[in-house]
Amino acid sequence: MQQTEQAQGTQAPRNRLLPNRITLDEIAEAIDGCERTARSLMDRLGVPYVRVKNIRLYDRDVVRAAILAREVNRQPRRPGRPRRAA
């Protein structure tokens, strides 16, 4: 009986102190990439994070807003001047 009670007791929310924070692994899973891709994207977008025990924790709402803002504002490249013949 104690084992089932202990198992149920450990299924509490994973992060009670910072409930709306996600890690790079969770971001990578959401964007179908690896951790390195997620870290590069977050650095490029300038998303703020909190570091706890050498793990970056990002605010879920800020990450979503930054990714959606990037997608909306992306414009196709316009053609430039043609290259000169050498």
C-alpha positions in Angstrom: 0.0 0.0 0.0 2.8 2.4 0.8 4.4 2.1 -2.6 1.2 3.1 -4.4 0.8 6.0 -2.1 4.4 7.1 -2.6 4.0 6.8 -6.4 0.9 8.9 -6.4 2.6 11.5 -4.2 5.5 12.0 -6.6 3.1 12.8 -9.5 2.7 16.4 -8.2 3.5 19.2 -10.6 7.1 19.0 -11.7 7.9 22.6 -11.1 5.9 24.2 -8.3 8.3 27.1 -7.7 8.2 28.3 -11.4 5.1 26.8 -12.9 5.0 28.7 -16.2 8.6 28.0 -17.1 9.8 25.5 -19.8 13.2 24.1 -20.6 15.1 24.0 -23.9 14.2 20.3 -24.2 10.5 21.2 -24.1 10.9 24.0 -26.6 12.9 21.7 -29.0 10.1 19.1 -28.8 7.5 21.8 -29.6 9.4 23.1 -32.7 10.5 19.6 -33.9 14.2 20.3 -33.5 17.1 19.5 -31.2 18.2 21.4 -28.1 20.9 23.2 -30.0 18.3 24.5 -32.5 16.1 25.7 -29.7 18.9 27.4 -27.9 20.0 29.2 -31.1 16.5 30.3 -31.8 15.9 31.7 -28.3 19.3 33.5 -28.4 18.5 35.0 -31.8 15.0 36.2 -30.7 16.5 37.6 -27.4 14.0 35.7 -25.1 14.9 36.3 -21.4 15.5 33.3 -19.2 16.2 32.3 -15.6 19.1 29.9 -14.9 18.5 27.4 -12.1 21.2 24.8 -11.5 22.7 25.5 -15.0 19.3 24.9 -16.7 17.7 27.6 -18.7 14.0 28.2 -17.9 12.0 30.3 -20.2 8.5 31.8 -19.7 6.1 29.9 -21.8 4.0 32.9 -22.8 7.1 35.0 -23.8 8.5 32.2 -25.9 5.2 31.8 -27.7 4.9 35.5 -28.3 8.5 35.8 -29.7 8.0 32.9 -32.1 4.7 34.1 -33.4 6.0 37.7 -33.8 8.9 36.4 -35.9 6.6 34.3 -38.1 4.2 37.2 -38.7 6.9 39.7 -39.6 8.9 37.5 -41.9 9.0 39.0 -45.4 10.3 37.3 -48.5 13.7 38.7 -49.8 13.4 41.3 -52.5 15.6 41.0 -55.5 18.6 43.2 -55.3 20.9 44.6 -58.0 22.2 42.2 -60.5 25.8 41.2 -60.1 28.3 42.8 -62.4 30.2 40.8 -65.0 33.8 40.6 -64.1 
